Amino acid sequence: MPAAPADDAPRSYSFLGPSGTFTEVALGQVEEARGQIWKPVSNVGEALGDVLEGRSTAAVIAIENSVDGGVSVAQDALATMPGLRIVGEVLVPVNFVLVARPGTRLEDVSVVNAHPVAYGQCHLWLDAKLPTHGHIPASSNVAAAASLLDGTSTADAAVAPPGIVNHYDLDVLAENIGDNPNAVTRFVVVSRSREIPARTGADKTSLIVELPNDESGSLLGMLEQFSTRGVNLSLIESRPIGDALGRYRFVIDALGHIEDERMADALLGLRRFSPNVIFLGSYPSADRTAVDYHSRYNDEVFIEARDWLRGLLSAEPLDD
Ligand SMILES: O=C(O)C(=O)C[C@]1(C(=O)O)C=C[C@@H](O)C=C1
């Protein structure tokens, strides 16, 4: 295992680069990262590898977009790289421009370079304005834009964040090309620390859960672990496990903290039920909205019920 850095050593944060990405904007919202080392990397796997192997204290990665859904590359990496924990989340409003080399006109564009998640958020506009265009996937939108100028791209244009013109000498062919003007991307801070952020009352718990094989109703059985404890979910997505057709794992965000009795009890239920539960972390939710739940799922109600059971088992004489 890599040696732990000294307490006063500068901390390093890996993020999808180069400079100018939405991921960098997200990192800017992470208080602990201010004044620390920011390390641009080429992809999510490299960012998480940096954390696992001790080259970085933490990584910031995109995990969910309000238009395009879960970022599957990030979900799959978290499912298959044991030892990582989510310790925080931030939300970034996203919108996009189409940029090209100076002098290019919109009608000259036949191939567009874009990160797949950004492309998924702009395809209505692109299909309407450039119906015959082709798409080349990029590692990030800023990398797509930069490659138009360094001679490495065969594309005519790139989808990029609006601030791109502050970094590169490119023409903006169109603004606000996102399909939804209110699009938001959710980013998570991933670390190797086993320390769970303190409970705030406005928390999320991220999990990956597999279902028992070939049991009818097992999806319902998994959901019941949450519903019978009054735990609400804010995200549930299936991702293929990859070893056979029809085998999926579920990526879940549940509202609450592992120290909430109802969440702890749901986790115990999941652990008994599922062949594989990965606890990815409990952390304050970005919108700081207190978790709403019925009073019958208060901590006190769980504690009282446990005391009642203990009382039934004890040899103490009954009170009159
Ligand atoms: O960070 C960036 O700017 C990216 O290009 C990556 C990314 C992503 O990975 O989802 C980030 C946010 C946007 O929603 C689209 C793309």
The ligand as a Tripos MOL2 file, in Angstrom:
@<TRIPOS>MOLECULE
LIG
   16    16     1     0     0
SMALL
NO_CHARGES

@<TRIPOS>ATOM
      1 O1        -15.7470   18.1110  -17.6940 O.co2     1 LIG1
      2 C1        -16.0080   18.3070  -18.8500 C.2       1 LIG1
      3 O2        -16.0350   19.4470  -19.3590 O.co2     1 LIG1
      4 C2        -16.2630   17.1650  -19.7290 C.2       1 LIG1
      5 O3        -16.0070   17.2300  -20.8750 O.2       1 LIG1
      6 C3        -16.8260   15.9250  -19.1440 C.3       1 LIG1
      7 C4        -18.2900   15.9030  -18.8790 C.3       1 LIG1
      8 C5        -18.6400   14.4660  -18.3700 C.2       1 LIG1
      9 O4        -17.7890   13.6340  -18.1390 O.co2     1 LIG1
     10 O5        -19.8340   14.2030  -18.1830 O.co2     1 LIG1
     11 C6        -18.6850   16.8040  -17.8080 C.2       1 LIG1
     12 C7        -19.8420   17.4940  -17.7950 C.2       1 LIG1
     13 C8        -20.7060   17.6340  -18.9710 C.3       1 LIG1
     14 O6        -22.0160   17.2580  -18.6370 O.3       1 LIG1
     15 C9        -20.2280   16.8140  -20.0910 C.2       1 LIG1
     16 C10       -19.0600   16.1500  -20.0700 C.2       1 LIG1
@<TRIPOS>BOND
     1     1     2 2
     2     2     3 1
     3     2     4 1
     4     4     5 2
     5     4     6 1
     6     6     7 1
     7     7     8 1
     8     7    11 1
     9     7    16 1
    10     8     9 2
    11     8    10 1
    12    11    12 2
    13    12    13 1
    14    13    14 1
    15    13    15 1
    16    15    16 2
@<TRIPOS>SUBSTRUCTURE
     1 LIG1         1 GROUP 0 **** ****
